[in-house]
Structure formats: structure tokens, C-alpha cells
Amino acid sequence: MKLNKTPLSIALAIASTCSTAVMAQDDLTNALVNGKASVNLNLRYENVDQDNALKPAKALTLRTRLTYATGTVNGFSSLIEFEDSRNVLGVDDYKNTLGKNNEYSVIADPETTEVDQMLVQYKQESFTAKLGRQVLTMDNHRFVGHVGWRQDRQTFDGVTFDYKASESLTLKYGYITQRNRIFAEGKDIESKDHLINASYKAKAGTLTGYSYLLEVDNNTDNSLDTYGLRFSGASQLDKQKVTYSFEYAVQDADTASTSYSSNYLLAEIGTTVSGLGLKVGYELLGSDDGMYGFSTPLATLHKFNGWSDQFLATPKEGLTDLYASVGGKAAGGKWAVIYHTFNADESSATVDDLGTELNAVYTKSFSKNYTAGIKFSAYSAGDEGTGKVDTDKLWVWVNAKF
């Protein structure tokens, strides 16, 4: 088990400084002794069946997450969290992204044990700073998320600042030196990412402006700069509550030899009728003349464009996603059904229709500690030139928190 030395050494150095410079011995002891420990267990079965030469995949995995958060002294506190993912009962017929069982379809839950979070936090009134390995999300996870669906969730090494300037205005900044992705430590990426996010909350909704300036730290020119605006809120129209989200962004992708520009657009509206939640939306990840597709490498990608994960990487022709969902309550739990229609933004002679997908989920909580669920996705491929095939996925899980 390894941990990037830079954030670990920084975090330990700050912790040492805090204990000697701003914490009395008794205060430090109390903060450590009176902290809070927690455990999160997630047992999940996943099955993947694709219409190709790969064998159907199945996996039964248990993710264990152990967390300890200290108490606070003079605004300082600390948190450490370990995460482990194991195969259970020998159910491991799947390609795990690390070169095992390549004859099977992919299930992106490799066995791993690692430090999920290790950070020092300073919080004083409306200001919060975190240094070290941490969970980081922004807005709806479309550009920065934790990919919490996978057993090895995504975290980041770096420093983040959060300042609530007023009841309406919130400012956020993060500098990321490593992206700890969902494929175990061997596929983590060193980076030099700047994340800037400012939001203003008004009666009709929240307006957010952002700049995400990404760069993989590998001594090459590879900047990926995204600038955007998002507005999300809810209003009453003739006693009917309506929710809405609108977003637009532009992206420049530059390397030593090429340069691309593309656009992002989201329009979504929803309401509730007779206890049923209804929503329709349109999302565009644009293309630059059929040569480059809008990219969101830090996102919780499983949340968007269908749960079968066909579009984790945007096709160079771009992607449009027209979707509708309905959801409600039944037998003490919650259910939802979503339908997607996918097309290319910049069609070619062989790529236009990118397929359709049906998603369905049911979850139910038992007391305050347990949750169980079942989830299904069925993707139907479009044009042959896309290289995609019909894909069905099934998940069944139980989660426990203590």
C-alpha cells in the first residue's frame, strides 16, 4: 500500500506544526481521543453481458471504508480514511482494468487497499482550508466528482479553499497534484490542476461560474481548459413546483501539435405530478469538426449518459443525449426509470446514431444503517461505425454504515 509522498509529508508536517505551535498538549490529546470513528461496508454483485466475443462478466465485491476524524482545536482538525475492496466467495470472472481475465467484459472494481483520505483541515467561521488527500466535488459532479458508485472512489491530493463571503456568495479554489482514480493506485495520475468555482444564490436559483484548468504532469503540453456558467433552481408556477438547470461551457484542448475547441450545453426541467417525479433534459458534449469531443476527465461519469458507461470518453464526433425520467415511491423504497437517445454532434458517413439506453433502479433503506438496491441498464447500439455493441448490466447491493 503506497501513498504519494508529497501530500503525506505535507499533511504530517502541518499536523506537527499544529500540535506544537497552536495546540496545547492537553488539547491535542482531547482532539485525538474524542474524535469520531465510522465504517462503511458495501457488498455488491455486478453482471455484464455484451453482444461480442467477450465472456459475460460477474463480480461479487466487498468495499470496506474505515474513517477516523479528530476533534477540533483552535480551528484545526484532521481525518484519515482507509479503503479496501475484495472479491468475495470466488465470484471474480471479470476484467478488472489491471490486466486480469481479459477474455471477460470489464467491471471496474479491482482489488485494492489504499489510503482514501488523509488531510488536515482548518475551519474558522466562513472559511475552510483542507490540505492532503480528500474527497472533492463541485456542483452536480459533471466536471469534478468522487465517482462514488465504484468501489474504489476517486479522491484528490492537493489543497482546497472554501469561503462563504455572504449568505449568497460562495467562492472555491483547489490546486490538485494527483488524481487518485477508480482503478487502484497503479493508474493514479500526477497533475497540475486549478479548480475555480464561484456561486451566487438568489431566490430563483443559484448562478455558478467556473474555470477548470487541467494539466497532466508528464512533461508534455496537454492543457484542458474549461470555462462555464450554470444556473439551477426551482419555482412555483400556478401551485406547481418546477425545477430547472441550464448550463453552457467552452473548452480548449491544447497539445504541442494540435488545438481543439468544443462546447457544452445542458437544459433540464422537472416537476412532480400525482407523486411521480418527471424530468426531461438535453445534454450536448460538442465536437470540433468531428475530430475531438468535449471531455470531463474529473467527473463522476457514471452519473451521466446512461449507467452502462458507454460514453466515459466522448466520441470525437461529440455526443447529444436526449433523456426523460420518471420516479416515485413504492413498498417503502424509491424507484426511477430513465430513457436516453444518443446521437453524434458532428455526424460522419458511418457515425450518426449512437444508440439508446434504458435504466431502472430501486433502493430501500432499513433503519438508519442499512440500504439495499437493485439497478439495471440496457444499451442498444446504433450505427455499426461506432464500434459499440448491445450491453446489459445488472447490480444488486447492500450497504451498511456505522
C-alpha positions in Angstrom: 0.0 0.0 0.0 1.5 3.3 -1.1 0.6 6.9 -0.6 2.0 9.8 -2.7 4.9 11.2 -0.5 4.3 14.8 -1.2 0.8 15.2 0.3 1.5 12.8 3.1 4.7 14.6 4.1 2.9 18.0 3.9 0.0 16.8 5.9 2.2 15.3 8.6 4.3 18.4 8.7 1.3 20.6 9.2 -0.1 18.3 11.9 3.2 18.5 13.7 3.3 22.3 13.4 -0.3 22.5 14.7 0.5 20.3 17.7 3.5 22.4 18.8 2.5 25.9 17.7 -1.2 26.2 18.2 -2.3 23.2 20.3 -1.6 22.7 24.0 -0.7 19.1 24.9 -4.0 18.5 26.6 -6.0 20.0 23.8 -4.2 17.8 21.3 -4.8 14.7 23.4 -8.5 15.5 23.7 -8.9 16.1 20.0 -7.4 12.7 19.2 -9.3 10.8 21.9 -12.6 12.4 21.4 -12.7 12.0 17.6 -15.3 10.1 15.7 -14.7 6.7 14.0 -17.0 5.2 11.4 -17.2 2.3 9.0 -18.9 1.9 5.6 -19.4 -1.5 4.1 -20.7 -2.0 0.5 -21.4 -5.6 -0.8 -22.3 -5.6 -4.5 -22.9 -8.1 -7.2 -22.4 -6.9 -10.8 -23.1 -8.8 -14.1 -22.2 -7.5 -17.6 -23.4 -9.2 -20.8 -22.2 -7.8 -24.2 -23.1 -8.8 -27.7 -19.5 -9.6 -28.7 -16.8 -12.2 -28.3 -16.1 -11.3 -24.6 -17.4 -13.7 -22.0 -20.2 -12.3 -19.7 -18.6 -10.9 -16.5 -19.7 -11.3 -12.9 -18.2 -9.9 -9.7 -19.1 -10.0 -6.1 -17.0 -7.4 -4.2 -17.0 -6.0 -0.7 -15.7 -2.5 -0.1 -14.7 -1.6 3.4 -14.1 2.1 4.3 -12.7 2.9 7.8 -12.7 6.6 8.8 -11.4 8.5 11.8 -12.0 12.2 12.2 -10.3 14.0 15.2 -11.9 16.7 17.3 -11.2 20.4 16.6 -8.7 22.5 18.4 -8.3 26.2 17.5 -10.0 25.5 14.2 -7.7 22.6 13.3 -8.8 19.0 12.8 -7.6 16.0 10.9 -9.1 13.0 9.1 -7.7 9.7 7.9 -9.6 7.1 6.0 -8.6 3.6 4.6 -10.4 1.8 1.8 -10.3 -1.8 0.9 -12.0 -3.7 -1.9 -12.0 -7.5 -2.1 -13.6 -10.2 -4.2 -16.0 -12.4 -2.2 -16.7 -16.2 -2.5 -14.6 -16.5 -5.6 -17.0 -14.6 -7.8 -14.4 -12.8 -9.9 -15.0 -13.7 -13.6 -14.3 -10.2 -15.0 -11.7 -7.9 -16.5 -10.7 -5.6 -13.6 -8.9 -2.9 -15.6 -5.5 -4.2 -14.3 -4.8 -6.9 -16.9 -6.6 -9.8 -15.3 -9.2 -12.0 -17.1 -9.0 -10.2 -20.5 -11.4 -12.6 -22.0 -14.3 -11.2 -19.9 -16.1 -7.9 -20.1 -14.9 -5.1 -17.9 -16.1 -4.4 -14.3 -14.1 -1.5 -13.0 -13.7 -2.8 -9.4 -10.1 -4.1 -8.9 -9.0 -5.4 -5.6 -7.1 -2.7 -3.7 -6.1 -1.4 -0.3 -5.2 2.3 0.0 -5.4 5.5 1.9 -8.6 7.1 0.6 -8.3 10.3 2.6 -5.6 11.9 4.8 -5.9 15.6 5.4 -5.6 18.5 7.8 -8.4 20.9 7.9 -8.6 24.5 9.2 -12.1 25.9 9.7 -12.9 29.3 11.1 -16.4 30.8 10.7 -17.0 31.1 6.9 -13.5 29.9 5.8 -12.4 26.3 5.3 -9.0 25.1 4.1 -8.0 21.4 3.5 -4.6 20.1 2.8 -3.8 16.5 1.8 -5.8 13.6 0.2 -9.5 14.4 0.1 -12.9 13.9 -1.5 -13.8 16.8 -3.7 -16.9 17.6 -5.6 -18.3 20.6 -7.4 -21.9 21.4 -8.4 -23.6 18.3 -9.8 -20.3 16.3 -10.3 -20.4 16.9 -14.1 -16.9 18.4 -14.1 -15.5 17.4 -10.6 -16.8 14.4 -8.7 -15.9 11.4 -6.5 -17.2 8.6 -8.7 -18.8 7.2 -5.6 -20.6 4.4 -7.5 -17.4 2.4 -8.0 -15.9 0.5 -5.0 -12.6 2.5 -5.2 -13.9 6.0 -5.3 -12.0 9.0 -6.7 -10.1 11.4 -4.4 -7.6 14.1 -5.0 -4.2 15.2 -3.5 -3.9 18.9 -3.1 -5.1 22.0 -1.2 -8.6 23.4 -1.3 -10.2 26.6 0.0 -13.9 27.3 0.6 -15.0 30.8 1.5 -18.6 31.8 2.2 -18.3 35.5 1.6 -22.0 36.2 2.4 -25.3 34.3 2.7 -25.5 34.4 -1.1 -21.9 34.2 -2.4 -19.5 31.2 -2.1 -16.0 31.0 -3.5 -14.0 27.8 -4.0 -10.5 27.1 -5.2 -8.5 23.9 -5.4 -5.0 23.0 -6.6 -4.6 19.3 -7.4 -1.3 17.5 -7.6 -2.6 14.0 -8.1 -5.9 12.4 -9.3 -6.5 9.2 -7.4 -8.8 7.4 -9.8 -11.1 4.4 -9.5 -8.6 1.8 -11.0 -6.4 1.4 -7.9 -3.1 3.2 -7.2 -1.2 1.9 -10.3 -3.4 4.1 -12.5 -3.4 7.3 -10.5 -2.3 10.4 -12.4 0.0 13.3 -11.3 -1.4 16.6 -12.3 -1.3 20.4 -12.1 -5.0 21.2 -12.0 -6.5 24.6 -10.9 -10.2 24.4 -10.0 -12.1 27.7 -9.6 -15.8 27.9 -8.7 -17.9 30.8 -7.6 -21.7 30.6 -6.9 -24.3 33.2 -6.1 -27.6 32.1 -4.6 -30.8 34.1 -5.4 -34.5 33.5 -5.0 -34.9 31.9 -8.4 -31.8 29.7 -8.2 -28.1 29.5 -8.0 -25.8 31.0 -10.6 -22.3 29.4 -10.8 -19.3 30.4 -12.8 -16.3 28.1 -13.1 -12.9 27.7 -14.6 -11.3 24.2 -14.6 -7.7 24.4 -15.9 -6.4 20.8 -16.1 -2.9 19.5 -17.0 -1.4 16.1 -16.6 2.1 16.5 -15.1 4.1 14.4 -17.6 6.4 17.0 -19.1 4.3 17.4 -22.2 1.9 20.2 -23.4 -1.6 18.9 -22.6 -3.7 21.7 -21.2 -7.5 21.2 -21.0 -9.2 24.5 -20.0 -13.0 24.7 -19.5 -15.0 27.9 -18.7 -18.7 27.8 -18.0 -21.9 29.1 -16.4 -24.6 27.1 -14.6 -28.0 28.2 -13.3 -30.1 25.8 -11.3 -33.2 26.3 -9.1 -36.9 25.8 -8.6 -40.0 28.0 -8.8 -43.7 27.7 -8.2 -45.9 28.0 -11.4 -49.6 28.0 -10.6 -49.0 25.9 -7.5 -46.9 23.5 -9.4 -43.2 23.3 -8.4 -40.8 23.3 -11.3 -37.1 22.5 -11.1 -34.6 23.6 -13.8 -31.0 23.6 -14.7 -29.2 25.4 -17.6 -25.5 25.2 -18.3 -23.1 26.3 -21.0 -19.3 25.9 -21.2 -16.5 26.2 -23.7 -13.4 24.0 -23.8 -9.9 24.5 -25.3 -7.7 21.4 -25.5 -4.1 22.1 -26.5 -1.0 20.0 -27.1 2.3 20.7 -28.7 0.9 19.7 -32.1 -2.8 20.2 -32.0 -5.5 22.5 -30.7 -9.3 21.9 -30.4 -12.3 23.8 -29.2 -15.7 22.5 -28.3 -18.9 23.5 -26.4 -21.1 22.0 -23.7 -24.8 22.6 -23.2 -27.4 21.4 -20.7 -31.1 22.1 -20.4 -33.2 20.2 -17.9 -36.6 20.7 -16.4 -38.7 18.7 -14.0 -41.8 18.6 -11.9 -44.0 16.3 -9.7 -47.4 15.1 -10.7 -49.5 12.8 -8.5 -46.4 11.7 -6.6 -44.4 11.0 -9.7 -41.2 12.9 -10.4 -40.9 13.8 -14.1 -37.9 15.2 -15.8 -36.7 15.8 -19.4 -33.3 17.0 -20.4 -30.9 17.6 -23.3 -27.1 17.4 -22.9 -24.6 18.3 -25.6 -20.9 17.4 -25.4 -19.8 19.1 -28.6 -17.3 18.2 -31.3 -14.6 20.2 -33.1 -15.4 19.3 -36.7 -15.6 15.6 -35.9 -12.1 15.4 -34.7 -12.5 16.0 -30.9 -15.2 15.5 -28.3 -15.8 17.7 -25.2 -14.1 16.0 -22.2 -14.7 15.9 -18.5 -11.9 13.7 -17.0 -12.6 14.5 -13.3 -16.3 13.9 -13.5 -18.5 11.3 -11.8 -19.1 9.9 -15.3 -21.3 7.0 -14.3 -24.0 9.6 -13.3 -24.3 10.9 -16.9 -25.2 9.5 -20.3 -26.5 6.1 -19.1 -25.4 3.7 -16.5 -23.9 1.2 -18.9 -20.9 3.6 -19.2 -20.8 3.6 -23.0 -19.6 7.2 -23.1 -17.0 7.5 -20.4 -14.9 9.0 -23.2 -16.8 11.4 -25.5 -16.6 10.2 -29.2 -14.6 12.5 -31.4 -17.9 13.2 -33.2 -19.4 14.5 -30.0 -22.5 13.4 -28.2 -26.1 14.6 -27.8 -28.2 12.9 -25.0 -32.0 13.5 -25.0 -33.4 11.9 -21.9 -36.6 11.5 -19.9 -37.1 10.1 -16.4 -39.9 9.1 -14.1 -39.6 8.1 -10.4 -41.6 7.7 -7.3 -42.0 5.6 -4.1 -43.2 2.0 -3.7 -43.1 -0.5 -0.8 -41.1 1.9 1.4 -38.4 2.5 -1.2 -37.7 4.7 -4.2 -37.7 3.8 -7.9 -36.7 5.5 -11.1 -36.7 4.7 -14.8 -34.7 6.8 -17.4 -34.6 6.6 -21.1 -31.7 8.0 -23.3 -31.4 8.6 -27.0 -27.9 9.3 -28.2 -26.7 10.9 -31.4 -23.5 12.4 -32.7 -23.0 16.2 -32.7 -20.9 16.1 -35.9 -22.2 13.2 -38.0 -19.9 11.3 -40.3 -20.6 8.8 -43.1 -20.5 5.9 -40.5 -21.4 7.6 -37.2 -24.6 9.4 -36.5 -27.0 7.2 -34.4 -25.1 6.4 -31.2 -27.9 4.2 -29.7 -30.5 4.2 -26.9 -30.5 3.1 -23.3 -33.0 2.2 -20.7 -32.1 2.5 -17.0 -34.1 1.3 -13.9 -33.3 1.4 -10.2 -35.0 0.6 -6.9 -33.5 1.3 -3.4 -34.8 0.9 0.1 -33.4 1.8 3.5 -33.7 -0.3 6.6 -33.4 1.6 9.8 -30.7 4.3 9.6 -27.8 1.9 9.0 -28.7 -0.3 6.0 -29.6 0.3 2.4 -30.3 -2.2 -0.4 -30.8 -1.8 -4.1 -31.1 -3.3 -7.5 -30.2 -1.5 -10.7 -30.3 -2.4 -14.4 -29.2 -0.8 -17.7 -29.8 -2.0 -21.2 -27.9 -0.3 -24.0 -28.9 -0.8 -27.7 -26.2 0.1 -30.1 -26.6 2.4 -33.0 -24.6 2.7 -36.2 -22.0 -0.1 -36.7 -19.3 2.5 -37.2 -19.4 3.5 -33.6 -17.8 0.2 -32.6 -20.3 -0.3 -29.8 -22.5 -3.3 -29.1 -25.7 -4.1 -27.2 -24.8 -4.2 -23.5 -26.9 -5.3 -20.4 -25.7 -4.7 -16.8 -27.2 -5.7 -13.5 -26.3 -4.7 -10.0 -27.6 -5.9 -6.6 -26.1 -4.4 -3.4 -26.4 -4.0 0.4 -24.7 -1.1 2.2 -24.1 -0.7 5.9 -23.0 2.4 7.8 -21.9 2.6 11.4 
